[in-house]
Amino acid sequence: MSKKENRYKDYGVATQAIHTGTDYDEETGAVRRPLHMANSFKLPDDLSQVNYSSTDLLMYSRNGNPNQHWLEEKIAALHGADDAIVLASGVAALHALFWTLLKTGDKVIYPKVSYMAVYRMFHELFNRKFGVDTVMVDMTDLDAVKKAITPGTRLVHIETPDNPTNRVTDIEAIVKIAHENGALVSVDNTFASPLNQKPLKFGADFVVESLTKFINGHGDAQGGAIISNDLETMDRIRYEAQVNVGSVISPFNAWQIFRGSVTFPLRMRQINTSSQEIAEWLEQRDNVTFVSYPGLKSNASHALASRQMENGYGGVISFGIEADDKAVERFCAALKVVTFAVSLGHDESLIFPQPSYDERIDLYPEEFRKGFIRFSVGLEEPEDIIADLDQALKTIGL
């Protein structure tokens, strides 16, 4: 589909979140975009120029649907980007990017600490199935990155802050190293969100967001996005991964995320504020062994995060308690306000233990190997969250 100019690009992020991609419904005059659940769309009378594997024409929902396109306009605007592709999940977006960019014999450098699906793709799948040379590196160690990269490296993929340890990587420095060696850089921006961090501003070639998380924000829809100014490669991703692999988002999920994204800046600002308050409380708490949150002045990455994250430090706090795996589970189960569940970025706070028997535990820094918990701060009153954490800690004797 042809890209529409963003009429609101000179406005603030909250204004763009509300208005970009939104318009009157041509048929009814409604001021809300309708949900189009159609699988097929009317074809032109002359079919001689139709490419059935392209996305330049609404014809079949796997090639794209209106709700997807309107959401893509909004996501591109939130990042100040030329284009965005919205797919079925964050993992679908990651896979689509890697699938399109990499071929047998290519080399990719990825983080020692990363989202489990990225670890699986590079540690097991892309190397074994497709012969891609996958190299794991501590991305917070620039010297290690310099040693790992070679002129034949195709891609450097980073997460910042990373999942689940919440450590910060210097995007601009990684981009410089990668580009000097002819490599592209992709950044998973899910923990930060586009309110707090826009990796394209620091020279990244591609950004991935799990729309399931903060941008949707309500825990009721899955989606993922690839964001870039490289229009030629974005068209390849649409052709290769969306249409011919089939990772398209459903119209209903696109409609839900579009609806949730309108309040994203407002929600994210509150989450930033609450997370800072809760992280500072945790840091002062006895029997809390560490708190990893970029907003803390004691955090090793605080200065870097302050340069790189423009509006706040995100809604995820990684912390540890003086407890074994079973006691950590009892702590999580004792919470009354915070929800014991996977995922992050919802309206409700979510907590999930990272057990010592995780197969990747030896890849984490030493302090993260016992009593490690990932905590996603929601929209509850921060005082209620703190009180809940306090009573749960007391329940297990801490």
N, C-alpha and C positions, 0 to 999 in steps of 0.2 A: 504494500500500500504506500502511496506517496506520503511523505512526511509533512505534517502541518506545522506552520510556524507557531511558536509559542507566543501568544499575544501578551502573556503575563511575565515574560522573562525578566523584566526590569523591576518587578515587584518583589516583596519579601516572601520568604518560604511559606508562611502560613497562607498568604493570599494565593500563591501558586498551588498549594495543596488543595485548596477549595475550588479554584476556578479552572486550572489546566485540565483539558480533556472533557470538560463539562460544557454542555450547550443545550439549547432548546431541542426537544424532540420535534422533528420536522412534521410528523403526522398529527400529533395531538397538541403541540405547544407546551408539553410538560417541561418543568424546569429540572427534571431528573432524567438521567440517561436510562432508557429501558433495558431490561434483560432480554437478550436475543438467544433463545435456546435452539435455534434452527441448526440442523446439520448441513443443509444445502442452501444455496442462494441462486437467484435467477442468473442465468448465463446470457452473455450478449448474443445477438442474432448471428453474428459472424464469428465462428469459432476458429478461424484459420490462424489467428495470432495468439490463441490461448495456450499458455504453458501450464499444464496441470500439476506441475511440481513447484510452481512459483507462489509467492504471497502477494503479488501485485494486483490481485483481483479477488473479491469475496466470491468464493464458489463452493467451498467445502470447509467445514469447521477446523479440520486438521491444518489447512493452509492459513488459518486465521479467522477470528471472529470479531465483530464490532466491539464487544466488551473488552477483549484482549487489547485491541488497538487503542481504545480510549485510556486504558490503564497504562499502556506503554508511553503515551504522551505525558501522563502525570509523573511516572517514574523518571523519565528522561529529564523533566523539568526540575524535579527534586535534586538531581545531581548536576544540573546545569550542563547537560550532555546533548549531543546531537541525536542520539538514538537509544532506544531500550528495546529489548526483547523479553517478553513475559512468557514463562513456561510453567509446567505443571507443579514444580516444587523447587526449592533451593538446590537440591541434589540434581534435579533435571537440568537446571541452569549450569551448574558446575560441569556435569557430564557433557552437555551440549558444547560448551566452550572447549573443553579438553579434546573431545571427539573431533571437532572441526580443526583445531590448530595442530594436533599432533599426528605423526605418522611413524611407521616403523623406522628405527634408527635415530629418531629425535631424542634429545635429552631434556628432561624437565627437573627443576630443583623445587622442592616443596618443603614445608616446615616439619620439624621433628614433632612439634605440638600442633595438631590440626584437628578439624572436625573428623569424626570417625569415617564418614563416607569418603572423604578425600584420602585419608590413610588407606582405606580399602582399595580405592581406585588405583592409587599409585604403588602401594606396597604389594598388591596382589594382581590386579586386573590388567592395567595397561601394559605392564612389563611382561607378564606371562602370556597374555592373549595377543598382544600387538607388537611386542619387541621394542617398547619405548624404554629408554634408559632413565630410570627414576632414582633421584638422589635426594636423600633426606638431610636437611641442614637446620641448625639452630639459627633462625632468621634474625634474632636479636644480636647475633655475633657477626658483624660485618666482615671481619677477617675470614671467618669460616665460609661465608658466602663467596668472597673473592677467590678463595682456594678451590671451591667446588665448581665455579662457573668456568666454562671454556667457550671458545668462539663458536662451537657447534651447538651450544645450548639454545633450544627453541623457546622455552618458557620458564619464567620464575614465578611461582605462585606463592602468595603470602596471605595470612590472616592477621588482621590487627584491629582491635585486640584479638588474641587468639583464643580458640575454644579447646580446652576449658580453663587454661591457666590464667587467661586475661592479661597476658604480657603484650607489650606494644612494640611493633616493628617500625623502623624508620622508612617510610614509603619512598621519600625523595632519594635517600641514599641507595636503597635497593634498585630504584629505577636507573640511577646513574650507572651503577655497576652492570646492570643487565643490558642497558642500551649500548654501553661501550663495547659489549661483547656480542651485539646483534640479537639479543634475546628480547622477547616481549614480557610484560609484567601484568599479571592479573591479581586483583586484591579482593578477598572476601571481606566485605564491609558490614556483615550482619550484626556483629556485636556493637559497632559504633553507630550505625544508621546514617543516612544522608544528612540528617539535621546536624550531627556532630562532626562528620568527616566526609570529605568529597575527594577520594583518591585521584580522580582525573586531574585535579588542580595541582597535584604533585608529580604528574607525568605518567601515571599508570595508564596502560593501554586498555584494560578491561576491568570492570568492577562487577562483582556478583553480590546480590542481596537475596537472602531468604525472605520473601515477602510474607511468609507464614508468621514471622516474628513481629518486630516492632511496627512495621509499616501497616500490616493488617491490624494487629494489636488486640484482637478479640478471641483468638484461639479457636476460630471456627472455619478457617479456609487455608488451603495450601497453595503456594505459588512461589516462583523464583524469578529473578530478573538478571539479565546481562546488560550492562550499560557501557557504551563506548562512543567515541567520535570517529571510529574507523568504520565507515559505512559499507565499504566493500566487504570486509570480513563479517560484519553483521548480516549482510545479505547471504553470505555463505552459510552462516549458522542457521538462518531461517530455512534455507534450502536443504542442508544436510541433516540437521538435528531436529528441527521442528517438523518439517513436512515429511522427510523420508526416514526418520526414525520414530517420529510421532510423539514427541514430548510436549505437545500443546496443552495449554491450560483449558479447563472447562469454562464456558461462558459464565456459569453460576459462581465459580470461585473467583473469576476475574471481577465480576460485579460486586461480590462481597468485599474483596480487597480494595477495589476502587472506593467503596463506601467507607471502609475503615480508614483508608489513607487520608481522608479529608481532615480527620482530627489528629493525624500522626504528629505534627509539630507540637500541638498543645500537650498531647500525652507524653511525648518524649521529654519536653522541658520539665514536666512534673516528675517523671521517672529519674531524670538526671539529678534533680534537687533531692529527692527522697534517697536515692542511692548514695549520694555523698554523705548525707546525715547518718544513714545506717552503717556505712563503711567506717565512719569515724567512731561510732559507738562500738562496733565490733573490735576495732583496733585497741580500744581501752578495756576490753572485757578479759577477765582472767580466764585461763584455759582455752582461749582462742590462740592457736599457735602461729597463724599468719593471716593477713588479709591482703589479697591482691586486687587492688582497684586503682586505676590510673589517676584518679582525682586526689588520692592521698599524697600529701607532701613527702611522706616517708617512702613512697613508691619509687623504685629505681628508674622507672620510665616517666616520672611525673613531668619533668621538663620537656621531654620529647612530646608527650601527650598534650601538653599545654600549647605547643606550637602546631600540632597536627590536628587536634580535635577542637573545633572552633566554638562550639556552644555547650559543651559538657562532656562528661566522661563515660556515658552509657549507663545501661541498666543492669549489668551483670557484675556481681561481686563473687570472687572465688575466695574461699577462706577455709581454714582448717581448725579442728577442735581436738583436744587431747582425749581421743577415744578410738577404739577399734571399729571395724566395719559394722559389727552388730549394734554397738552403741550409737554409731552414726545413724543407722537405720531407725533405731528407737527414737532418737532426737527428731528426725524428719517426721516420723509417724505421730509424735506428740504435738506437733504444730496444729493450731486451731484456725488461724487466719491464713497462713501460708499453705499453699497446696503442694502436696507431695506428688510430683509428676514430672515427666520429661518435658522438653521444649523450653522456650523462653520468649520474652517480649509480649506476653499476654496482659490483659487488664488486671488479672489476679497474679499475685506473687507465686513463683514456682521454685521448688527446691529439689535438687537431685544429687545423691552422693556419688562420688567417684571412687569406687572400691580399690583396695590395695591389690586385688587380684586382677585388675585390668591388664590385658596383655601389653598395653603400651606404657605401663606405669614407670618402667625404667627410662623412658624417654623424657619424663617430666623432671624438673628440678627437684632436688632432694626433699625440700619442705612440703611438696605436693604429694608425697607418697604415703601419707597416713592421715586419716581423718579429714580427707579433702571433700569439700562440698561446693557445688556450683549453685548460685542463688540468683534468680532473675527477679528483680524488684518490680512490683506492679503499681497500681494506682490507689491502693489502700492508704489510709493515713499512716505516715511513717512512724508515728508514736505507737500505733496499734501493731505494726510489724515488729518494732523493737520489743514491745511488751511480749509479743508472741514468741519471738526468739529467746527472750530471757526466761520465760516460763518453761520452754522446752529444754533449754540447757539445764535448768534446775531439776527438771524431771529425771534427767540421766545423771544427776549429781555433780554438775559443773556450774 
